[in-house]
Amino acid sequence: MMNIDTMQKQGQENLDVAMKSMTAMTKGFQDIAKETAEYAKKSFETSSAAAEKMMAAKSLDKAFEVQADYAKSAYESFVAEATKIGELYADIAKEAYKPFESALPKMTK
């Protein structure tokens, strides 16, 4: 049977674990927001440059070539970014779980 002190200590430990987990999640989401903002900025700059090249094209063939190059580049950039964001989400899950991982053996005693 648990006494009041033990219950309070256990409650405080559980709160500490939850706070560490929330801190890890918050940092991870901040990293994702920063990465997303940087990608959006780069994407805008790239699309603006492609639009300028298309406007400066002297022929329809050259305009199509610029568009095709931009489409390929934008797709590759998107896939790379999606992969990076996926890895960041996986890192969030790992980091948020770590405090619970170390606390679980204590809770089962």
ROTIBA-857127 format. One record per residue: residue in three letters; x, y, z of N, C-alpha, C in turn. Coordinates in pm, whole numbers. Example, Ala and Ser with C-alpha at 12.3 -4.5 7.8 and 13.67 -1.06 7.14 Angstrom:
BEGIN
residuo = ala | nX = 1319 | nY = -569 | nZ = 780 | caX = 1230 | caY = -450 | caZ = 780 | cX = 1320 | cY = -330 | cZ = 780
residuo = ser | nX = 1285 | nY = -225 | nZ = 708 | caX = 1367 | caY = -106 | caZ = 714 | cX = 1290 | cY = 3 | cZ = 787
# end
This chain:
BEGIN
residuo = met | nX = 84 | nY = -118 | nZ = 0 | caX = 0 | caY = 0 | caZ = 0 | cX = 89 | cY = 124 | cZ = 0
residuo = met | nX = 53 | nY = 222 | nZ = -82 | caX = 131 | caY = 345 | caZ = -93 | cX = 88 | cY = 445 | cZ = 14
residuo = asn | nX = 187 | nY = 513 | nZ = 70 | caX = 152 | caY = 621 | caZ = 162 | cX = 147 | cY = 753 | cZ = 83
residuo = ile | nX = 105 | nY = 857 | nZ = 148 | caX = 85 | caY = 987 | caZ = 83 | cX = 216 | cY = 1040 | cZ = 23
residuo = asp | nX = 326 | nY = 1028 | nZ = 96 | caX = 455 | caY = 1077 | caZ = 46 | cX = 496 | cY = 1005 | cZ = -83
residuo = thr | nX = 478 | nY = 875 | nZ = -85 | caX = 513 | caY = 797 | caZ = -203 | cX = 426 | cY = 836 | cZ = -320
residuo = met | nX = 298 | nY = 857 | nZ = -295 | caX = 206 | caY = 897 | caZ = -402 | cX = 242 | cY = 1035 | cZ = -455
residuo = gln | nX = 278 | nY = 1127 | nZ = -365 | caX = 316 | caY = 1261 | caZ = -409 | cX = 445 | cY = 1257 | cZ = -491
residuo = lys | nX = 541 | nY = 1176 | nZ = -445 | caX = 667 | caY = 1163 | caZ = -517 | cX = 642 | cY = 1105 | cZ = -656
residuo = gln | nX = 560 | nY = 1002 | nZ = -662 | caX = 528 | caY = 939 | caZ = -790 | cX = 456 | cY = 1038 | cZ = -882
residuo = gly | nX = 365 | nY = 1114 | nZ = -826 | caX = 294 | caY = 1215 | caZ = -904 | cX = 388 | cY = 1320 | cZ = -960
residuo = gln | nX = 483 | nY = 1364 | nZ = -878 | caX = 581 | caY = 1463 | caZ = -924 | cX = 671 | cY = 1405 | cZ = -1033
residuo = glu | nX = 713 | nY = 1280 | nZ = -1016 | caX = 795 | caY = 1215 | caZ = -1119 | cX = 718 | cY = 1204 | cZ = -1250
residuo = asn | nX = 591 | nY = 1168 | nZ = -1242 | caX = 509 | caY = 1157 | caZ = -1363 | cX = 494 | cY = 1293 | cZ = -1431
residuo = leu | nX = 476 | nY = 1397 | nZ = -1351 | caX = 465 | caY = 1532 | caZ = -1406 | cX = 596 | cY = 1573 | cZ = -1473
residuo = asp | nX = 708 | nY = 1542 | nZ = -1411 | caX = 839 | caY = 1574 | caZ = -1469 | cX = 857 | cY = 1503 | cZ = -1604
residuo = val | nX = 819 | nY = 1377 | nZ = -1611 | caX = 830 | caY = 1300 | caZ = -1735 | cX = 743 | cY = 1364 | cZ = -1843
residuo = ala | nX = 621 | nY = 1399 | nZ = -1807 | caX = 529 | caY = 1460 | caZ = -1904 | cX = 584 | cY = 1595 | cZ = -1953
residuo = met | nX = 641 | nY = 1674 | nZ = -1864 | caX = 697 | caY = 1803 | caZ = -1902 | cX = 818 | cY = 1787 | cZ = -1995
residuo = lys | nX = 904 | nY = 1690 | nZ = -1967 | caX = 1018 | caY = 1665 | caZ = -2055 | cX = 971 | cY = 1623 | cZ = -2193
residuo = ser | nX = 869 | nY = 1541 | nZ = -2197 | caX = 814 | caY = 1496 | caZ = -2324 | cX = 755 | cY = 1614 | cZ = -2402
residuo = met | nX = 679 | nY = 1697 | nZ = -2333 | caX = 618 | caY = 1814 | caZ = -2399 | cX = 724 | cY = 1912 | cZ = -2448
residuo = thr | nX = 831 | nY = 1928 | nZ = -2373 | caX = 941 | caY = 2016 | caZ = -2415 | cX = 1004 | cY = 1963 | cZ = -2543
residuo = ala | nX = 1026 | nY = 1833 | nZ = -2549 | caX = 1084 | caY = 1773 | caZ = -2670 | cX = 991 | cY = 1791 | cZ = -2789
residuo = met | nX = 862 | nY = 1773 | nZ = -2767 | caX = 765 | caY = 1790 | caZ = -2876 | cX = 761 | cY = 1935 | cZ = -2923
residuo = thr | nX = 761 | nY = 2028 | nZ = -2830 | caX = 757 | caY = 2170 | caZ = -2865 | cX = 878 | cY = 2209 | cZ = -2949
residuo = lys | nX = 996 | nY = 2164 | nZ = -2906 | caX = 1118 | caY = 2194 | caZ = -2982 | cX = 1110 | cY = 2133 | cZ = -3121
residuo = gly | nX = 1062 | nY = 2011 | nZ = -3130 | caX = 1050 | caY = 1946 | caZ = -3260 | cX = 956 | cY = 2019 | cZ = -3353
residuo = phe | nX = 842 | nY = 2063 | nZ = -3301 | caX = 747 | caY = 2136 | caZ = -3385 | cX = 802 | cY = 2273 | cZ = -3426
residuo = gln | nX = 882 | nY = 2334 | nZ = -3339 | caX = 947 | caY = 2460 | caZ = -3376 | cX = 1046 | cY = 2436 | cZ = -3490
residuo = asp | nX = 1120 | nY = 2325 | nZ = -3483 | caX = 1214 | caY = 2290 | caZ = -3590 | cX = 1140 | cY = 2269 | cZ = -3723
residuo = ile | nX = 1025 | nY = 2202 | nZ = -3716 | caX = 946 | caY = 2178 | caZ = -3837 | cX = 894 | cY = 2310 | cZ = -3894
residuo = ala | nX = 847 | nY = 2397 | nZ = -3808 | caX = 796 | caY = 2527 | caZ = -3854 | cX = 908 | cY = 2608 | cZ = -3921
residuo = lys | nX = 1026 | nY = 2606 | nZ = -3861 | caX = 1140 | caY = 2678 | caZ = -3918 | cX = 1178 | cY = 2619 | cZ = -4054
residuo = glu | nX = 1184 | nY = 2489 | nZ = -4062 | caX = 1220 | caY = 2421 | caZ = -4187 | cX = 1116 | cY = 2449 | cZ = -4295
residuo = thr | nX = 990 | nY = 2447 | nZ = -4259 | caX = 882 | caY = 2473 | caZ = -4354 | cX = 890 | cY = 2617 | cZ = -4406
residuo = ala | nX = 917 | nY = 2711 | nZ = -4318 | caX = 929 | caY = 2851 | caZ = -4359 | cX = 1047 | cY = 2870 | cZ = -4454
residuo = glu | nX = 1159 | nY = 2807 | nZ = -4424 | caX = 1276 | caY = 2817 | caZ = -4511 | cX = 1247 | cY = 2755 | cZ = -4648
residuo = tyr | nX = 1178 | nY = 2642 | nZ = -4650 | caX = 1143 | caY = 2577 | caZ = -4776 | cX = 1050 | cY = 2666 | cZ = -4858
residuo = ala | nX = 951 | nY = 2726 | nZ = -4793 | caX = 857 | caY = 2814 | caZ = -4863 | cX = 931 | cY = 2933 | cZ = -4925
residuo = lys | nX = 1025 | nY = 2989 | nZ = -4851 | caX = 1102 | caY = 3102 | caZ = -4903 | cX = 1184 | cY = 3060 | cZ = -5025
residuo = lys | nX = 1254 | nY = 2946 | nZ = -5012 | caX = 1335 | caY = 2896 | caZ = -5125 | cX = 1247 | cY = 2864 | cZ = -5245
residuo = ser | nX = 1133 | nY = 2805 | nZ = -5220 | caX = 1041 | caY = 2768 | caZ = -5327 | cX = 991 | cY = 2893 | cZ = -5400
residuo = phe | nX = 956 | nY = 2995 | nZ = -5325 | caX = 911 | caY = 3120 | caZ = -5385 | cX = 1020 | cY = 3182 | cZ = -5471
residuo = glu | nX = 1142 | nY = 3183 | nZ = -5418 | caX = 1255 | caY = 3241 | caZ = -5493 | cX = 1280 | cY = 3164 | cZ = -5622
residuo = thr | nX = 1274 | nY = 3031 | nZ = -5613 | caX = 1297 | caY = 2947 | caZ = -5731 | cX = 1188 | cY = 2968 | cZ = -5835
residuo = ser | nX = 1064 | nY = 2973 | nZ = -5790 | caX = 954 | caY = 2992 | caZ = -5887 | cX = 959 | cY = 3131 | cZ = -5949
residuo = ser | nX = 998 | nY = 3231 | nZ = -5873 | caX = 1011 | caY = 3366 | caZ = -5927 | cX = 1120 | cY = 3371 | cZ = -6033
residuo = ala | nX = 1232 | nY = 3307 | nZ = -6004 | caX = 1343 | caY = 3304 | caZ = -6101 | cX = 1300 | cY = 3231 | cZ = -6228
residuo = ala | nX = 1226 | nY = 3122 | nZ = -6213 | caX = 1179 | caY = 3048 | caZ = -6331 | cX = 1082 | cY = 3133 | cZ = -6412
residuo = ala | nX = 995 | nY = 3206 | nZ = -6346 | caX = 900 | caY = 3293 | caZ = -6416 | cX = 975 | cY = 3400 | cZ = -6494
residuo = glu | nX = 1078 | nY = 3457 | nZ = -6435 | caX = 1158 | caY = 3558 | caZ = -6504 | cX = 1225 | cY = 3499 | cZ = -6627
residuo = lys | nX = 1279 | nY = 3377 | nZ = -6613 | caX = 1342 | caY = 3311 | caZ = -6727 | cX = 1241 | cY = 3284 | cZ = -6838
residuo = met | nX = 1121 | nY = 3242 | nZ = -6800 | caX = 1018 | caY = 3215 | caZ = -6900 | cX = 980 | cY = 3343 | cZ = -6974
residuo = met | nX = 968 | nY = 3453 | nZ = -6901 | caX = 932 | caY = 3580 | caZ = -6964 | cX = 1042 | cY = 3628 | cZ = -7059
residuo = ala | nX = 1165 | nY = 3595 | nZ = -7028 | caX = 1278 | caY = 3638 | caZ = -7110 | cX = 1305 | cY = 3543 | cZ = -7227
residuo = ala | nX = 1237 | nY = 3430 | nZ = -7229 | caX = 1260 | caY = 3332 | caZ = -7336 | cX = 1227 | cY = 3393 | cZ = -7472
residuo = lys | nX = 1313 | nY = 3367 | nZ = -7567 | caX = 1298 | caY = 3423 | caZ = -7701 | cX = 1210 | cY = 3336 | cZ = -7792
residuo = ser | nX = 1186 | nY = 3213 | nZ = -7748 | caX = 1104 | caY = 3124 | caZ = -7830 | cX = 1014 | cY = 3040 | cZ = -7741
residuo = leu | nX = 913 | nY = 2983 | nZ = -7802 | caX = 822 | caY = 2896 | caZ = -7729 | cX = 895 | cY = 2770 | cZ = -7681
residuo = asp | nX = 984 | nY = 2719 | nZ = -7764 | caX = 1063 | caY = 2601 | caZ = -7724 | cX = 1145 | cY = 2629 | cZ = -7599
residuo = lys | nX = 1209 | nY = 2745 | nZ = -7596 | caX = 1291 | caY = 2782 | caZ = -7479 | cX = 1202 | cY = 2798 | cZ = -7356
residuo = ala | nX = 1084 | nY = 2855 | nZ = -7371 | caX = 991 | caY = 2871 | caZ = -7258 | cX = 948 | cY = 2734 | cZ = -7205
residuo = phe | nX = 920 | nY = 2640 | nZ = -7296 | caX = 883 | caY = 2504 | caZ = -7253 | cX = 999 | cY = 2435 | cZ = -7182
residuo = glu | nX = 1120 | nY = 2459 | nZ = -7230 | caX = 1239 | caY = 2401 | caZ = -7167 | cX = 1256 | cY = 2455 | cZ = -7024
residuo = val | nX = 1240 | nY = 2585 | nZ = -7009 | caX = 1250 | caY = 2648 | caZ = -6876 | cX = 1143 | cY = 2590 | cZ = -6784
residuo = gln | nX = 1020 | nY = 2577 | nZ = -6835 | caX = 909 | caY = 2522 | caZ = -6755 | cX = 937 | cY = 2378 | cZ = -6715
residuo = ala | nX = 988 | nY = 2298 | nZ = -6808 | caX = 1018 | caY = 2158 | caZ = -6778 | cX = 1129 | cY = 2147 | cZ = -6673
residuo = asp | nX = 1231 | nY = 2229 | nZ = -6687 | caX = 1340 | caY = 2227 | caZ = -6589 | cX = 1290 | cY = 2268 | cZ = -6450
residuo = tyr | nX = 1205 | nY = 2371 | nZ = -6449 | caX = 1150 | caY = 2415 | caZ = -6321 | cX = 1063 | cY = 2307 | cZ = -6258
residuo = ala | nX = 978 | nY = 2243 | nZ = -6337 | caX = 890 | caY = 2139 | caZ = -6285 | cX = 971 | cY = 2024 | cZ = -6225
residuo = lys | nX = 1076 | nY = 1983 | nZ = -6295 | caX = 1162 | caY = 1875 | caZ = -6245 | cX = 1229 | cY = 1916 | cZ = -6115
residuo = ser | nX = 1285 | nY = 2035 | nZ = -6114 | caX = 1353 | caY = 2086 | caZ = -5995 | cX = 1257 | cY = 2100 | cZ = -5877
residuo = ala | nX = 1138 | nY = 2153 | nZ = -5904 | caX = 1039 | caY = 2173 | caZ = -5797 | cX = 996 | cY = 2038 | cZ = -5739
residuo = tyr | nX = 977 | nY = 1939 | nZ = -5825 | caX = 937 | caY = 1806 | caZ = -5778 | cX = 1047 | cY = 1745 | cZ = -5691
residuo = glu | nX = 1170 | nY = 1750 | nZ = -5740 | caX = 1282 | caY = 1693 | caZ = -5663 | cX = 1299 | cY = 1764 | cZ = -5528
residuo = ser | nX = 1281 | nY = 1895 | nZ = -5530 | caX = 1292 | caY = 1973 | caZ = -5407 | cX = 1180 | cY = 1935 | cZ = -5310
residuo = phe | nX = 1059 | nY = 1917 | nZ = -5362 | caX = 946 | caY = 1879 | caZ = -5277 | cX = 968 | cY = 1742 | cZ = -5214
residuo = val | nX = 1013 | nY = 1647 | nZ = -5293 | caX = 1036 | caY = 1511 | caZ = -5241 | cX = 1144 | cY = 1515 | cZ = -5132
residuo = ala | nX = 1250 | nY = 1590 | nZ = -5155 | caX = 1356 | caY = 1601 | caZ = -5055 | cX = 1303 | cY = 1666 | cZ = -4927
residuo = glu | nX = 1222 | nY = 1769 | nZ = -4943 | caX = 1167 | caY = 1838 | caZ = -4826 | cX = 1070 | cY = 1749 | cZ = -4750
residuo = ala | nX = 986 | nY = 1676 | nZ = -4822 | caX = 891 | caY = 1585 | caZ = -4758 | cX = 965 | cY = 1478 | cZ = -4679
residuo = thr | nX = 1074 | nY = 1429 | nZ = -4734 | caX = 1156 | caY = 1329 | caZ = -4664 | cX = 1215 | cY = 1389 | cZ = -4537
residuo = lys | nX = 1266 | nY = 1511 | nZ = -4549 | caX = 1326 | caY = 1579 | caZ = -4434 | cX = 1222 | cY = 1602 | cZ = -4324
residuo = ile | nX = 1103 | nY = 1648 | nZ = -4363 | caX = 997 | caY = 1673 | caZ = -4265 | cX = 954 | cY = 1541 | cZ = -4200
residuo = gly | nX = 946 | nY = 1436 | nZ = -4278 | caX = 913 | caY = 1304 | caZ = -4222 | cX = 1014 | cY = 1260 | cZ = -4118
residuo = glu | nX = 1141 | nY = 1286 | nZ = -4147 | caX = 1246 | caY = 1252 | caZ = -4050 | cX = 1233 | cY = 1336 | cZ = -3923
residuo = leu | nX = 1197 | nY = 1464 | nZ = -3940 | caX = 1179 | caY = 1549 | caZ = -3822 | cX = 1063 | cY = 1499 | cZ = -3735
residuo = tyr | nX = 954 | nY = 1455 | nZ = -3798 | caX = 843 | caY = 1399 | caZ = -3721 | cX = 885 | cY = 1272 | cZ = -3648
residuo = ala | nX = 963 | nY = 1188 | nZ = -3714 | caX = 1012 | caY = 1066 | caZ = -3649 | cX = 1101 | cY = 1101 | cZ = -3530
residuo = asp | nX = 1184 | nY = 1204 | nZ = -3547 | caX = 1269 | caY = 1249 | caZ = -3436 | cX = 1186 | cY = 1300 | cZ = -3319
residuo = ile | nX = 1076 | nY = 1371 | nZ = -3350 | caX = 988 | caY = 1420 | caZ = -3243 | cX = 934 | cY = 1302 | cZ = -3163
residuo = ala | nX = 887 | nY = 1201 | nZ = -3234 | caX = 831 | caY = 1085 | caZ = -3165 | cX = 935 | cY = 1018 | cZ = -3075
residuo = lys | nX = 1057 | nY = 1002 | nZ = -3126 | caX = 1164 | caY = 940 | caZ = -3047 | cX = 1198 | cY = 1023 | cZ = -2923
residuo = glu | nX = 1216 | nY = 1153 | nZ = -2945 | caX = 1254 | caY = 1241 | caZ = -2834 | cX = 1142 | cY = 1254 | cZ = -2731
residuo = ala | nX = 1019 | nY = 1258 | nZ = -2776 | caX = 906 | caY = 1270 | caZ = -2683 | cX = 888 | cY = 1142 | cZ = -2602
residuo = tyr | nX = 927 | nY = 1029 | nZ = -2656 | caX = 912 | caY = 902 | caZ = -2587 | cX = 1024 | cY = 875 | cZ = -2488
residuo = lys | nX = 1141 | nY = 932 | nZ = -2511 | caX = 1258 | caY = 905 | caZ = -2424 | cX = 1230 | cY = 922 | cZ = -2275
residuo = pro | nX = 1165 | nY = 1030 | nZ = -2230 | caX = 1140 | caY = 1044 | caZ = -2086 | cX = 1053 | cY = 930 | cZ = -2032
residuo = phe | nX = 959 | nY = 883 | nZ = -2111 | caX = 874 | caY = 773 | caZ = -2066 | cX = 951 | cY = 641 | cZ = -2062
residuo = glu | nX = 1043 | nY = 626 | nZ = -2155 | caX = 1125 | caY = 506 | caZ = -2163 | cX = 1202 | cY = 485 | cZ = -2033
residuo = ser | nX = 1260 | nY = 592 | nZ = -1982 | caX = 1338 | caY = 578 | caZ = -1858 | cX = 1247 | cY = 570 | cZ = -1736
residuo = ala | nX = 1123 | nY = 621 | nZ = -1747 | caX = 1033 | caY = 619 | caZ = -1632 | cX = 956 | cY = 489 | cZ = -1620
residuo = leu | nX = 938 | nY = 417 | nZ = -1730 | caX = 858 | caY = 295 | caZ = -1727 | cX = 908 | cY = 191 | cZ = -1627
residuo = pro | nX = 1038 | nY = 164 | nZ = -1621 | caX = 1084 | caY = 66 | caZ = -1522 | cX = 1049 | cY = 106 | cZ = -1378
residuo = lys | nX = 1051 | nY = 236 | nZ = -1349 | caX = 1018 | caY = 285 | caZ = -1215 | cX = 870 | cY = 266 | cZ = -1186
residuo = met | nX = 786 | nY = 284 | nZ = -1287 | caX = 641 | caY = 275 | caZ = -1267 | cX = 593 | cY = 131 | cZ = -1246
residuo = thr | nX = 668 | nY = 36 | nZ = -1298 | caX = 625 | caY = -104 | caZ = -1287 | cX = 671 | cY = -170 | cZ = -1157
residuo = lys | nX = 746 | nY = -98 | nZ = -1081 | caX = 794 | caY = -154 | caZ = -954 | cX = 685 | cY = -152 | cZ = -850
# end
